[in-house]
Amino acid sequence: MDKLTDEMIAGRVMTEAFYRFPGTGHMVCSLTMADGRHVSGESQTSPESYNEELSQTQSRHAAYVKVRNLAVDGMMDNLFPDL
């Protein structure tokens, strides 16, 4: 297997939770992986231009990037043994 796709990552995500810090455009996505590990991603915009759907998409993407980086470093071998 050469590339860790979004679909492969999504298949190992047990839950995802989003939190917007009050009064800000700062959104955090927390993924709970199948092995119990938590990986987070963030997005940031001005409170005036905040869009919840876009912020969730961006923060989820940032968390997926972290999962990929951890997998490349060999720290997700139990979740993605074929990489």
ABEGO torsion letter per residue (X at the ends): XABBBAAAAAAABABBBBBBBBGBABBBBBBBBAAGBBBBBBBBBBAAABBAAAAAAAAAAAAAAAAAAAAAAGAAAAABAAX
